[in-house]
Amino acid sequence: MASTHDEAPQQKIVVLIDTLGTAGGVIATIVIWLLAATVTYDVVLRSMGAPTLWASEVSIYLMLAVAFLGVGATQSVDGHFRMTLVRDMCPRPVRAAFDLFSLVVYLGFAIGFTYGAWKLISFSLMLNLSTPTILQVPMWILQVLLLLGGVLLILANVRDTLRFFAEGASARDAKSSNEVI
């Protein structure tokens, strides 16, 4: 009975993190539509001989937003690239060791990436940097996308780690069953 009581908060954290990742995915989907509208608008105006000056720049910024805001949703569906050939051939305890090792490395990367994004934002704010383009967007606005992506990666790692300790190697085994080698 005590283990069920202990699992309830853990499950709530997993659901909360999944919700945040899904929210990032929804926002990324909306941004994809904005990107499509921006490109379409520019193509139509360009075909009429009046191209925009801002559409290419905005398109790049929207692509950055899609990439970094969608990272949590991608991790939720296990959509990031990984190699599992050797892992899948190993017995369950070895698979669990591989999974734990990859979670530790993944967390180190996510923390380092997020810290680097924070330092980059601080630097840009300190020097009041902006893009050297027609829109002159403050760099920190674009760099916040990196920070949000890093936070979403860290949260996804926490979720995956909680699942690992609750389910062991079977948490990855269930996800790996649909992969093509």
Residue, then its C-alpha position, 0 to 999 in steps of 0.5 A: m500500500a505504501s508503494t502506491h501512495d509513493e507512486a502517486p506524486q511521481q505519476k503526477i510529475v510525469v503527467l505535468i511534464d508530459t503536459l508541458g512537452t505537449a504544450g510546447g508541441v502545440i505551440a510549435t505546430i501553430v508556429i509551423w502554420l505561421l511559417a507556412a503563411t509567411v512563406t506563402y505570403d512572400v511567394v505570392l508577393r514575389s510573383m507579383g514583383a513586390p517581395t517582402l524584405w522581412a519574410s526570409e528573416v521571420s521564416i528563419y526565426l519561426m524555424l528556430a521556434v519550431a525546433f526548440l519548442g517542439v523538443g519536449a513533445t518529440q521526446s515524449v513520443d521518443g522521436h529523437f534519433r538513437m541507436t539501439l541495435v547493441r542495447d536490444m541484443c543485451p539481457r534486461p540488466v544490461r539494457a537497464a544499465f545502458d538506459l541509465f547511462s544514456l539518461v545520465v549523459y542526456l541530462g549532462f548534455a541538457i544541463g550544459f546546453t541550458y546553461g550555455a543558453w543562459k550565458l548567451i542570453s546574459f551576454s546578449l543582454m549585457l551588450n544589447l545585441s540585436t540581429p544585423t538585419i532589417l528587423q534588428v530583433p534583440m538577440w536575447i528574444l531569439q536565444v530564449l528559444l534555446l533556453l526554453g528548449g533546454v528546459l524542456l529537455i531537462l524536464a523530459n529527462v526527469r520524466d524519463t528517469l522517473r519512468f526508468f526507476a518505476e519500470g526499469a528497462s521495460a520503459r524503453d523496451a515498450k518504446s523500442s518495439n515500433e522502431v525500424i533497425 
